[in-house]
Amino acid sequence: MRLILSRKGFDSSAGGCPSPVLPDDSLCVLPIPDDQSRIRYDQVRFGGRRLGKLARDLSGGRVRGGDGAHLDPDLLAGAYPREAGWRPVLGQTGSAQGHLRNQGVTAGDLFLFFGVFRRAELRQRRWRFVPGSRPFHVLWGWLHIAEVVAIDELADGALSWARYHPHFHGQPDAGNTLYLASDGFRLPDQRSVFPGSGVFTRFDEQLMLSDPEGRLPTQWRLPAGFYPGEDRTPLSYHARADRWRLAPPWSYLKGAARGQEFVLDLTAYPELEPWLDTLLRTGRGDRPRP
């Protein structure tokens, strides 16, 4: 099984700001803007809220409720109206998809999604980031792959339930790919059975990737089991030895500023399975609609 740390959601270049951690500690992921998407921010729900006002207030008006939202990965059944047969799905294209292909990512592998977040509050009926708070990287969801689908190779009418998805409405790309979630899965040497996709609904320290003592979100503090040493392939895009420092129980990493998909072969890192098992127990998964 491969583990893919996959960066998704608002950031300084896409959306212009972090996604918010709401006052009740909810991790509210804002999809990046997409002019070609048929989904609008005002149509996407997070709990009882529509994302349009959050996106508008926190972006300073750069993103508005009527703008197109790239709802991807799409993990929660209640986030948006869809046809019968829907299941959680992730799309990827371009160089990021090329990297996943070159790394051999396929059915049975596991995406862990992370993004940049910052604490937010509602003040005088407008959302704002808490003054003095800092952005950080945090894990917010997962998807276990059941099937990898090349969009350009689909027959007419195939996957009709997925035609709402932004990856059916972008520019042509031979690498345009969908990753469909499994119904459930188990880590190779663990007993727990988890939903094929889900989210971490509340902020928790164990979801943090950024070092609490670091200055930048890309300065990570990971479990010591991530440390590559000299005898196993490191997390992709992080092969340089000077990026890593081991100080048990932690492994410190200077994360790559660019790149969306960072891949690790778990067969060489079996000590990470108990960490993943504990992590996934804190999440919430939606089963596919019948």
C-alpha positions in Angstrom: 0.0 0.0 0.0 1.2 3.5 -0.9 0.4 6.5 1.3 -0.1 9.8 -0.6 -0.1 13.1 1.3 -2.2 15.2 -1.0 -2.4 19.0 -0.6 -6.0 20.3 -1.3 -8.0 23.5 -0.6 -7.4 27.2 -0.4 -3.9 28.6 -0.1 -2.1 31.9 -0.8 -2.2 31.3 -4.6 -5.5 29.5 -5.0 -8.2 31.4 -3.1 -5.7 33.8 -1.6 -5.9 32.7 2.0 -6.1 29.5 4.2 -9.1 27.5 4.9 -10.7 28.3 8.3 -10.7 26.4 11.6 -14.1 27.6 12.9 -14.7 28.6 16.5 -16.0 25.1 17.4 -12.7 23.6 16.0 -14.4 22.4 12.8 -12.0 22.0 9.9 -13.9 23.8 7.0 -12.1 23.1 3.7 -12.6 25.7 1.1 -12.4 24.3 -2.5 -10.1 26.3 -4.8 -11.7 28.6 -7.4 -12.4 27.2 -10.8 -14.1 29.3 -13.5 -15.0 26.2 -15.5 -16.7 24.4 -12.7 -20.5 24.2 -12.7 -20.6 24.1 -8.9 -20.9 27.5 -7.1 -19.7 28.2 -3.6 -23.2 29.1 -2.5 -24.3 25.5 -3.5 -21.7 23.8 -1.3 -22.6 23.1 2.3 -20.4 22.6 5.4 -22.7 21.5 8.2 -25.5 24.1 8.2 -23.5 26.7 6.4 -23.0 27.6 2.7 -19.4 28.2 1.8 -20.1 31.4 -0.2 -20.1 33.8 2.7 -17.0 32.1 4.3 -15.1 32.3 1.0 -16.1 35.9 0.4 -15.4 37.2 3.8 -12.1 35.4 4.4 -10.7 36.1 0.9 -11.6 39.8 1.2 -14.0 39.6 -1.7 -11.7 37.9 -4.2 -13.9 34.8 -4.2 -17.7 35.2 -4.1 -20.6 32.9 -3.6 -21.5 32.8 -7.3 -18.0 31.9 -8.4 -17.1 28.4 -9.6 -15.8 26.0 -6.9 -13.5 23.1 -7.6 -15.1 20.6 -5.2 -12.4 18.1 -5.3 -11.8 15.8 -3.5 -15.6 15.4 -3.0 -15.9 13.3 0.1 -19.2 14.1 2.0 -22.6 13.1 0.8 -24.3 16.1 2.2 -22.0 18.7 0.7 -23.7 19.1 -2.7 -26.8 17.6 -4.5 -25.8 14.7 -6.8 -27.4 11.8 -8.7 -28.1 8.4 -7.4 -25.0 6.2 -7.5 -22.7 8.9 -6.3 -19.5 7.8 -4.5 -16.6 9.8 -3.0 -14.1 10.8 -5.7 -10.9 12.6 -6.4 -9.7 14.0 -9.7 -6.2 14.8 -10.8 -4.5 16.0 -14.0 -1.4 17.6 -15.3 2.0 17.2 -13.7 0.5 16.1 -10.4 -1.2 13.2 -12.1 2.0 12.4 -13.9 3.7 12.1 -10.6 1.1 9.8 -9.2 1.3 7.6 -12.3 5.1 7.5 -12.2 4.9 6.5 -8.5 2.6 3.6 -9.4 -0.4 4.9 -7.4 -3.3 2.5 -8.0 -6.2 0.7 -6.5 -5.5 -0.2 -2.8 -3.5 2.9 -2.1 -4.5 5.6 0.4 -4.7 9.4 0.0 -4.4 11.5 3.1 -5.5 15.1 2.3 -3.9 18.1 4.0 -4.2 21.8 3.6 -3.3 25.1 5.0 -5.6 26.3 7.8 -5.9 29.3 10.2 -8.3 30.0 13.0 -11.2 32.2 12.2 -14.0 33.9 14.0 -17.3 35.7 13.3 -17.1 39.4 14.3 -19.9 41.9 13.5 -21.5 39.3 11.1 -18.3 38.9 9.1 -15.8 36.1 9.1 -12.2 37.0 9.8 -9.0 35.3 10.7 -8.2 35.6 14.4 -5.7 38.4 14.8 -2.2 37.1 15.7 -3.1 33.5 14.6 -0.7 31.7 12.2 -1.4 29.4 9.3 -0.5 25.7 9.6 -0.8 22.5 7.7 -3.2 19.9 9.0 -4.7 16.6 7.8 -8.4 16.9 7.0 -9.6 13.7 5.1 -8.8 10.5 3.3 -9.7 8.4 0.3 -8.8 4.7 -0.2 -8.7 3.9 -3.9 -11.0 1.3 -5.4 -10.6 2.2 -9.0 -8.6 4.5 -11.2 -10.5 5.9 -14.3 -9.0 7.7 -17.2 -11.7 10.2 -18.2 -10.8 10.4 -21.9 -11.3 6.6 -22.2 -14.8 6.6 -20.7 -17.6 5.4 -23.0 -20.5 7.8 -23.6 -22.8 7.6 -20.6 -20.4 5.9 -18.3 -20.2 7.2 -14.8 -23.2 9.3 -15.4 -23.4 10.2 -11.6 -19.9 11.8 -11.8 -20.6 14.2 -14.7 -21.2 17.1 -12.2 -17.5 16.8 -11.2 -15.1 19.6 -12.2 -12.8 17.2 -13.9 -15.5 16.7 -16.6 -15.6 20.4 -17.4 -12.0 21.5 -17.6 -9.5 21.8 -20.4 -8.7 18.6 -22.4 -5.9 16.6 -20.8 -4.9 13.1 -21.7 -3.9 12.6 -18.1 -7.3 13.6 -16.7 -8.0 10.9 -14.1 -10.6 10.0 -11.4 -9.9 8.0 -8.3 -13.0 6.4 -6.9 -13.3 5.5 -3.2 -13.6 2.0 -2.0 -16.5 0.9 0.3 -14.1 0.1 3.1 -10.6 -1.0 3.8 -8.1 -2.3 6.3 -4.5 -1.5 6.8 -2.3 -4.5 5.9 -1.4 -5.6 9.5 -4.3 -4.0 11.4 -7.8 -5.3 12.3 -9.8 -2.1 12.1 -12.1 -1.7 9.0 -12.5 2.0 7.9 -14.9 3.6 5.4 -13.3 4.1 2.0 -13.3 7.9 2.5 -14.0 10.4 5.2 -13.0 13.6 7.0 -11.5 14.6 10.3 -14.3 16.9 11.5 -12.5 18.6 14.4 -9.0 20.0 14.8 -6.8 17.8 16.9 -3.1 18.0 17.7 -2.5 14.6 16.1 -3.7 15.9 12.8 -1.1 18.7 12.7 1.7 18.4 10.2 3.3 21.8 10.9 5.8 22.0 13.7 4.2 24.0 16.5 7.6 25.7 17.1 8.3 26.3 13.4 7.9 29.7 11.6 6.4 28.3 8.4 3.6 25.8 7.6 6.0 23.8 5.5 8.2 23.0 8.5 6.7 19.7 9.5 6.9 17.6 12.7 6.0 14.0 11.8 6.1 10.7 13.7 9.6 9.3 13.8 8.5 6.4 11.6 8.6 8.8 8.6 12.4 9.2 8.8 14.0 7.5 5.8 17.5 6.9 7.0 19.8 5.3 4.4 18.0 2.1 3.6 14.6 3.1 2.3 13.1 5.5 -0.3 11.9 8.7 1.3 8.6 10.5 0.8 8.6 11.7 -2.8 9.9 15.2 -3.5 11.8 14.9 -0.2 14.9 12.8 -1.1 17.5 15.3 0.1 19.0 14.2 3.4 19.3 17.8 4.6 15.5 18.1 4.6 15.2 15.5 7.4 16.1 15.5 11.1 15.4 12.6 13.5 14.6 13.4 17.2 12.4 10.6 18.5 9.5 10.5 18.9 9.5 13.0 16.0 10.9 13.3 12.6 11.4 16.9 11.4 11.0 17.8 7.7 11.5 20.9 5.6 8.6 20.3 3.3 8.6 21.0 -0.4 7.1 24.4 -1.2 5.7 23.1 -4.5 4.0 19.8 -5.4 0.6 18.5 -4.6 1.2 14.8 -4.2 3.8 13.3 -1.9 4.0 9.5 -2.1 5.4 6.9 0.4 5.6 3.1 0.0 4.2 1.8 3.3 5.7 -1.6 2.8 9.1 0.0 3.8 7.5 1.9 6.7 5.4 -0.6 8.6 5.9 1.3 11.9 3.5 3.9 10.5 0.5 1.6 10.4 -0.4 1.9 14.1 -0.2 5.7 13.7 -2.5 5.6 10.7 -4.9 3.2 12.5 -5.2 5.6 15.5 -5.5 8.6 13.2 -8.3 7.1 11.1 -10.3 6.2 14.2 -10.8 9.9 14.8 -12.4 10.5 11.4 -16.0 10.3 10.0 -16.8 8.5 6.8 -19.9 8.7 4.6 -20.9 5.5 2.9 -21.8 5.8 -0.8 -25.5 6.3 -1.6 -27.4 3.2 -2.7 
